[in-house]
Amino acid sequence: MAGVKRPQARIVGASRASEAAVKAGAQVKASRLRRRMMQKTLAGRVGISQARLSEIEAGRGAGTPPEVWFALGEALGRYLRFEFARDAQAELADAGHLSIQELVIRVTKPGGWETEFEARSRSDSGQSVDVRLFDRRRRRLAIVECWNTFGDLGQASRSSDQKMRDAEDRAVAVAGEGKPFAVGLCWVVRDTRANRALVAKYEHIFAARFPGSSAAWVKALINGGPMPSEPGRVWCDVRTTRLFAHRRVRGDQGSAAR
């Protein structure tokens, strides 16, 4: 309509459609020629005129309906993808896990720890450590595993054991001729109702698996205090703003000290 200004989104859309049509048209032509196919033959298989196919191949196909593009892909045996890029406002699939890793990295740096995100456990293992911590001055290394939810608890425990063995080998290499690095393991678990219920249900398993002081681990991570020699487990709040210790209270169904 005369006198109506086109929205900016339409202007940008037209420009991108034109660019895409040029590239796609060239691909259609190249694919057709590789197959020694005449324009008339391909046009007939798709159900458009040869003249229209010629325009598409020349890069003037911006207004061509999507079904024609998909039909061209089908006739040429090429898969055509038509989709939006990831929504910047959408959460990543592992956002909950990432937020715990982000918290651990943020709160441990003031305590003198060097941090590594998704550090390879061993070059041939295919496993990575959620957050690996180094304290070269105090000569210690900590493996921190972050848990938003649990799947296979037994497998998770075995995986941590393997990462600890790899870490012990790494600690020897890093130490060189000096005093060996101490190695520790800590799980950081999101304090959700489901996770608290799981810990309460398997209370003795968790206690046996993580005998290290939860309070001492919190101090070691945040303040750089002495690192417990035994594996431990600490909570992070649901909003992943802080770490705090787990405390067993009779009849509390696994609740944590606040």
C-alpha positions in Angstrom: 0.0 0.0 0.0 1.4 3.4 -1.0 2.6 5.5 1.8 3.0 2.6 4.3 6.5 2.1 5.6 7.8 -1.4 5.5 8.8 -2.7 9.0 12.5 -3.1 9.6 12.0 -6.8 10.1 10.5 -7.2 6.6 13.4 -5.3 5.1 15.9 -7.5 6.8 13.9 -10.6 5.9 13.8 -9.7 2.2 17.5 -9.2 2.2 18.3 -12.5 3.9 15.8 -14.3 1.6 17.5 -12.9 -1.5 20.9 -14.0 -0.2 19.6 -17.5 0.7 17.9 -17.8 -2.7 21.1 -17.0 -4.5 23.1 -19.7 -2.6 20.3 -22.3 -2.8 19.7 -21.7 -6.5 23.4 -22.2 -7.2 23.3 -25.5 -5.2 20.3 -26.7 -7.2 22.0 -26.0 -10.4 25.3 -27.7 -9.3 23.4 -30.8 -8.1 21.4 -31.0 -11.3 24.6 -30.8 -13.4 26.3 -33.5 -11.4 23.5 -35.8 -12.1 23.6 -34.9 -15.8 19.9 -33.9 -15.6 18.3 -31.4 -18.0 16.4 -28.4 -16.6 13.2 -29.7 -18.3 13.6 -33.1 -16.6 14.0 -31.6 -13.1 11.3 -29.1 -13.6 8.9 -31.8 -14.6 9.7 -33.9 -11.6 9.0 -30.9 -9.3 5.9 -29.7 -11.2 7.1 -26.2 -12.2 8.0 -24.7 -15.6 11.5 -24.8 -17.0 11.5 -21.0 -17.1 10.7 -20.9 -13.3 13.5 -23.4 -12.6 15.9 -21.3 -14.7 15.0 -18.3 -12.5 15.6 -20.3 -9.3 19.0 -21.5 -10.5 19.9 -17.9 -11.4 19.3 -16.8 -7.8 15.9 -15.2 -8.4 13.9 -17.7 -6.3 13.3 -15.7 -3.1 9.6 -15.8 -3.5 9.4 -19.5 -4.3 7.2 -21.4 -1.9 9.0 -23.7 0.6 7.2 -26.8 -0.8 9.0 -26.2 -4.1 12.4 -26.0 -2.4 11.7 -29.2 -0.5 10.5 -30.8 -3.8 13.7 -29.8 -5.5 15.7 -31.4 -2.6 13.6 -34.6 -2.9 14.1 -34.8 -6.7 17.8 -34.2 -6.4 18.2 -36.6 -3.4 19.4 -33.8 -1.1 18.1 -33.1 2.3 16.8 -29.6 2.9 16.7 -28.1 6.4 14.4 -25.2 7.2 14.5 -24.1 10.8 15.1 -21.3 13.2 18.4 -20.9 15.0 18.4 -21.6 18.8 16.3 -19.1 20.6 18.6 -16.9 22.6 15.9 -16.6 25.3 15.6 -20.3 25.7 17.5 -22.2 28.4 20.3 -24.5 27.4 19.5 -28.2 27.8 22.1 -28.5 30.5 21.4 -25.0 32.0 20.8 -26.5 35.5 24.1 -28.3 35.5 26.0 -25.4 34.1 24.6 -23.0 36.7 26.1 -25.2 39.5 29.5 -25.3 37.7 29.3 -21.5 37.3 28.7 -21.3 41.1 31.6 -23.5 42.0 34.0 -21.7 39.8 32.9 -18.3 41.2 33.0 -19.1 44.9 36.3 -21.1 44.8 38.5 -18.5 43.2 38.7 -16.2 46.2 40.0 -19.2 48.2 43.1 -19.5 46.0 41.9 -22.3 43.7 42.7 -22.4 40.0 39.7 -23.6 38.2 39.2 -25.8 35.1 35.8 -26.3 33.5 34.9 -29.7 31.9 38.6 -30.7 32.2 39.5 -33.9 30.4 40.0 -36.6 33.0 42.4 -38.6 30.8 43.1 -38.3 27.1 41.8 -41.8 26.3 38.9 -42.0 28.8 36.4 -39.8 27.1 35.4 -38.5 30.5 35.6 -34.9 31.8 35.6 -33.4 35.3 32.8 -30.9 35.9 35.2 -28.6 37.7 38.8 -29.4 38.5 40.5 -27.3 41.2 44.2 -26.7 41.7 45.9 -25.0 44.6 49.6 -25.0 43.8 50.6 -23.1 46.9 49.1 -25.7 49.2 49.8 -28.5 46.7 46.4 -30.0 46.4 43.9 -30.9 43.7 40.1 -31.3 44.0 37.6 -33.0 41.8 34.2 -31.4 42.0 31.2 -33.2 40.5 28.0 -31.1 40.1 24.6 -32.7 40.3 21.4 -31.1 39.2 19.5 -34.4 39.1 20.6 -38.1 39.4 20.1 -40.8 36.9 22.2 -43.9 37.7 23.7 -43.3 41.2 25.9 -46.4 41.0 27.4 -45.4 37.7 27.9 -41.8 38.9 29.9 -43.1 41.9 32.0 -45.4 39.7 32.7 -42.6 37.3 33.9 -40.4 40.2 36.2 -43.2 41.4 37.8 -43.4 37.9 38.2 -39.6 37.8 39.9 -39.7 41.2 42.3 -42.4 40.0 43.1 -40.3 36.9 43.5 -37.2 39.2 46.0 -39.0 41.4 48.1 -39.9 38.3 47.9 -36.2 37.3 48.9 -35.1 40.8 52.1 -37.1 40.6 52.9 -35.6 37.2 52.2 -32.0 38.4 54.2 -32.4 41.6 57.4 -33.4 39.8 60.2 -33.8 42.2 58.4 -31.8 44.9 55.9 -32.8 47.6 53.0 -34.8 46.2 49.7 -33.1 45.7 46.8 -34.2 47.9 43.7 -35.2 45.9 40.1 -34.8 47.1 36.6 -35.4 45.8 33.5 -33.5 46.5 30.0 -33.7 45.1 27.9 -30.5 44.9 24.2 -31.4 44.8 21.3 -29.0 44.1 19.0 -28.8 47.2 15.8 -29.8 45.5 13.0 -31.8 47.2 13.7 -34.7 44.9 17.4 -34.8 45.7 16.8 -34.5 49.4 14.3 -37.3 49.2 16.8 -39.5 47.4 19.5 -38.7 49.9 17.1 -39.6 52.7 16.1 -42.8 51.1 19.7 -44.0 50.6 21.0 -42.3 53.7 23.5 -45.0 54.6 24.9 -45.3 51.1 25.5 -41.6 50.9 27.1 -41.6 54.3 29.4 -44.5 53.4 30.3 -43.0 50.0 31.0 -39.5 51.4 32.4 -39.8 54.9 34.3 -36.5 54.7 33.0 -33.5 56.7 30.5 -31.5 54.6 31.2 -28.4 56.6 35.0 -28.8 56.2 34.5 -29.2 52.4 32.5 -26.0 52.3 35.3 -24.1 54.1 37.9 -25.7 51.8 36.1 -24.7 48.7 35.1 -21.2 49.7 37.8 -20.0 52.1 40.7 -22.2 51.1 40.6 -24.1 54.4 42.1 -27.6 54.9 40.8 -30.1 52.4 39.3 -33.2 54.0 41.1 -36.4 53.1 37.8 -38.3 52.5 35.2 -37.6 49.8 32.4 -35.3 50.8 29.1 -33.9 49.6 27.7 -30.4 50.0 24.5 -28.7 48.9 23.9 -25.7 46.7 20.7 -23.8 47.0 18.0 -24.2 44.2 18.9 -20.8 42.8 22.6 -21.7 42.8 23.8 -18.7 44.7 25.7 -20.4 47.6 27.2 -23.6 48.9 26.3 -25.0 52.3 26.9 -28.1 54.4 24.7 -31.1 54.8 23.7 -31.9 58.3 21.9 -35.1 59.4 19.1 -34.3 61.7 17.0 -37.2 63.0 13.5 -37.2 61.4 14.2 -34.3 59.0 14.1 -36.5 55.8 17.6 -35.4 54.8 17.1 -31.7 55.2 20.2 -29.4 55.2 21.4 -26.9 57.6 20.6 -23.4 56.5 
